[in-house]
């Protein structure tokens, strides 16, 4: 019985840790990297926070596509162009990056620390 509890514990631990691992094929960038990337007019920049969060404060140049509608509105983005994804802290943008990856986007950058780190 103790052996089974250990297996369950390890499975739960691995599941929780998976949420903190970087998404394969997604480049995590710092705020300094973001400042440089924003100079490239070829980059698409999206903020996946809610409309309310976005309206209170956002980084100039970013388009708001909330995470909960990203799958439906991804057709507004071009798969062949690089895309930078930001949220409040980096967790939702990580989820958004996974969604974009599954939808066939290739060059995805996730901003570490999100808007909170920008401020």
C-alpha positions as CSV (number, residue, x, y, z in Angstrom):
1,X,0.0,0.0,0.0
2,X,2.8,2.4,0.8
3,X,4.4,1.7,-2.6
4,X,1.2,2.7,-4.3
5,X,1.0,6.0,-2.3
6,X,4.6,6.8,-3.4
7,X,3.7,6.2,-7.1
8,X,0.7,8.4,-6.8
9,X,2.8,11.1,-5.1
10,X,5.4,11.0,-7.9
11,X,2.7,11.2,-10.6
12,X,1.1,14.2,-8.9
13,X,4.5,15.9,-8.5
14,X,5.4,15.4,-12.1
15,X,2.1,16.8,-13.2
16,X,2.6,19.9,-11.1
17,X,6.2,20.4,-12.3
18,X,5.1,20.1,-15.9
19,X,3.2,23.4,-15.5
20,X,6.5,25.2,-14.7
21,X,8.6,23.7,-17.5
22,X,9.1,25.8,-20.7
23,X,7.0,24.9,-23.7
24,X,9.1,23.0,-26.3
25,X,9.7,25.2,-29.4
26,X,8.8,28.5,-27.6
27,X,11.5,31.0,-26.8
28,X,11.2,32.6,-23.4
29,X,12.4,36.2,-23.6
30,X,13.3,38.8,-20.9
31,X,12.0,42.4,-20.8
32,X,15.3,43.5,-22.3
33,X,14.9,41.0,-25.1
34,X,11.3,42.3,-25.6
35,X,12.5,45.9,-25.9
36,X,14.8,44.8,-28.8
37,X,12.2,42.6,-30.4
38,X,9.6,45.4,-30.4
39,X,11.9,47.3,-32.9
40,X,11.2,44.5,-35.4
41,X,8.1,45.6,-37.3
42,X,7.7,42.0,-38.6
43,X,6.8,40.7,-35.1
44,X,3.2,40.3,-34.1
45,X,2.6,41.2,-30.5
46,X,-0.4,39.9,-28.5
47,X,-1.6,40.4,-24.9
48,X,-3.7,37.5,-23.8
49,X,-5.1,39.1,-20.6
50,X,-8.8,40.0,-20.2
51,X,-10.2,43.0,-21.9
52,X,-10.5,44.7,-18.5
53,X,-6.9,44.1,-17.6
54,X,-5.8,45.3,-21.1
55,X,-7.9,48.5,-20.9
56,X,-6.4,49.4,-17.4
57,X,-2.8,49.1,-18.7
58,X,-1.0,47.6,-21.7
59,X,2.2,47.7,-23.5
60,X,2.0,50.0,-26.5
61,X,1.9,48.0,-29.8
62,X,0.3,44.9,-28.3
63,X,-3.0,43.7,-29.6
64,X,-5.5,42.2,-27.1
65,X,-6.7,38.7,-27.8
66,X,-7.8,37.2,-24.5
67,X,-6.7,33.7,-23.8
68,X,-10.2,32.3,-23.7
69,X,-10.9,33.4,-27.3
70,X,-7.4,32.8,-28.7
71,X,-8.2,29.6,-30.5
72,X,-11.2,31.2,-32.2
73,X,-9.3,34.5,-33.1
74,X,-5.9,33.0,-34.0
75,X,-6.9,33.4,-37.7
76,X,-6.2,37.2,-37.2
77,X,-2.5,36.3,-36.9
78,X,0.0,35.2,-39.6
79,X,1.6,31.8,-38.9
80,X,4.8,32.6,-40.8
81,X,5.6,35.8,-38.9
82,X,7.1,35.8,-35.4
83,X,4.7,36.3,-32.5
84,X,5.4,37.7,-29.1
85,X,2.9,36.7,-26.3
86,X,2.5,38.5,-23.0
87,X,0.1,38.4,-20.0
88,X,0.2,39.7,-16.5
89,X,2.9,37.3,-15.1
90,X,3.8,34.8,-17.8
91,X,1.5,31.9,-16.9
92,X,-1.4,32.6,-19.3
93,X,1.0,33.6,-22.1
94,X,2.7,30.2,-21.6
95,X,-0.7,28.5,-22.1
96,X,-1.4,30.8,-25.1
97,X,2.0,29.7,-26.6
98,X,1.0,26.1,-26.3
99,X,-2.3,26.8,-28.1
100,X,-0.5,28.7,-30.9
101,X,2.1,25.9,-31.2
102,X,-0.7,23.4,-31.6
103,X,-2.3,25.6,-34.2
104,X,0.9,25.6,-36.3
105,X,2.7,28.7,-35.3
106,X,6.4,28.2,-35.5
107,X,8.2,31.3,-34.1
108,X,6.7,32.1,-30.7
109,X,8.2,34.2,-28.0
110,X,6.8,34.2,-24.4
111,X,7.6,37.2,-22.2
112,X,9.0,36.1,-18.9
113,X,7.3,38.0,-16.0
114,X,4.7,39.5,-18.3
115,X,3.3,43.0,-18.0
116,X,4.2,43.0,-14.3
117,X,7.9,42.8,-15.1
118,X,7.5,45.5,-17.8
119,X,6.2,48.1,-15.3
